[in-house]
Amino acid sequence: MDQLVTLAASKEHVYGSVASIGYGLAAIGPGVGIGIIFGNGVQAMARQPEATGLIRQNMILGFALCEALALIGIVMPFVFGQN
């Protein structure tokens, strides 16, 4: 703990990629979105078993869109990163 306080009080720079921290925080959104999609999809299938095919199709589409956001988040630090 003392080292952390010393680092915060000193004028030294912390080295590392801020983009990786940003992506770590940005990955929370698609993770929550995927959880909501599958949670509500299972609940909908339990309530209307006759619509299981349509619900599953929409769940997979929603999962693909949320996962695409996460993959775009992986690529953006490389595209806009400093050389």
C-alpha positions as CSV (number, residue, x, y, z in Angstrom):
1,M,0.0,0.0,0.0
2,D,2.9,2.3,0.8
3,Q,4.3,1.8,-2.7
4,L,1.0,2.8,-4.2
5,V,0.8,6.0,-2.2
6,T,4.5,6.8,-3.1
7,L,3.7,6.3,-6.8
8,A,0.6,8.5,-6.6
9,A,2.5,11.2,-4.8
10,S,5.6,11.1,-7.1
11,K,5.9,12.8,-10.5
12,E,6.8,9.5,-12.2
13,H,4.7,8.2,-15.1
14,V,2.9,5.0,-15.0
15,Y,3.8,3.0,-18.1
16,G,1.3,0.8,-20.0
17,S,-1.4,0.9,-22.5
18,V,-4.4,2.9,-21.4
19,A,-6.3,1.4,-24.4
20,S,-6.2,-2.0,-22.7
21,I,-7.8,-0.6,-19.6
22,G,-10.4,1.1,-21.8
23,Y,-11.2,-2.1,-23.5
24,G,-11.5,-3.9,-20.2
25,L,-14.1,-1.4,-19.1
26,A,-15.8,-1.4,-22.5
27,A,-16.2,-5.2,-22.4
28,I,-18.6,-4.9,-19.5
29,G,-21.3,-3.5,-21.7
30,P,-21.5,-6.5,-24.2
31,G,-21.1,-8.9,-21.3
32,V,-24.2,-7.4,-19.5
33,G,-26.0,-7.3,-22.8
34,I,-25.4,-10.9,-23.6
35,G,-26.6,-11.9,-20.1
36,I,-29.8,-9.9,-20.5
37,I,-30.5,-11.4,-24.0
38,F,-30.1,-15.0,-22.8
39,G,-31.9,-14.5,-19.5
40,N,-34.9,-12.9,-21.1
41,G,-34.8,-15.4,-24.0
42,V,-35.0,-18.4,-21.6
43,Q,-37.8,-16.7,-19.7
44,A,-39.7,-16.1,-22.9
45,M,-39.3,-19.7,-24.0
46,A,-40.6,-20.9,-20.6
47,R,-43.7,-18.7,-21.0
48,Q,-44.4,-19.5,-24.6
49,P,-42.9,-22.9,-25.6
50,E,-44.6,-22.8,-29.0
51,A,-42.5,-19.7,-30.0
52,T,-39.2,-21.4,-29.1
53,G,-37.8,-21.3,-32.7
54,L,-38.4,-17.6,-33.2
55,I,-37.2,-16.7,-29.8
56,R,-34.0,-18.7,-30.2
57,Q,-33.4,-17.1,-33.6
58,N,-33.7,-13.6,-32.2
59,M,-31.5,-14.6,-29.2
60,I,-28.7,-15.7,-31.6
61,L,-29.0,-12.5,-33.6
62,G,-28.9,-10.3,-30.5
63,F,-25.9,-12.3,-29.3
64,A,-24.1,-11.8,-32.6
65,L,-24.7,-8.0,-32.5
66,C,-23.5,-7.7,-28.9
67,E,-20.4,-9.8,-29.6
68,A,-19.6,-7.7,-32.7
69,L,-19.5,-4.6,-30.4
70,A,-16.9,-6.4,-28.2
71,L,-14.8,-7.4,-31.2
72,I,-14.9,-3.9,-32.5
73,G,-13.7,-2.8,-29.1
74,I,-10.7,-5.1,-29.4
75,V,-9.7,-3.7,-32.8
76,M,-10.2,0.1,-32.0
77,P,-7.0,0.5,-29.8
78,F,-4.9,-0.9,-32.7
79,V,-6.6,1.3,-35.3
80,F,-6.4,4.5,-33.3
81,G,-3.3,3.7,-31.2
82,Q,-0.3,5.8,-31.2
83,N,2.7,4.8,-33.3
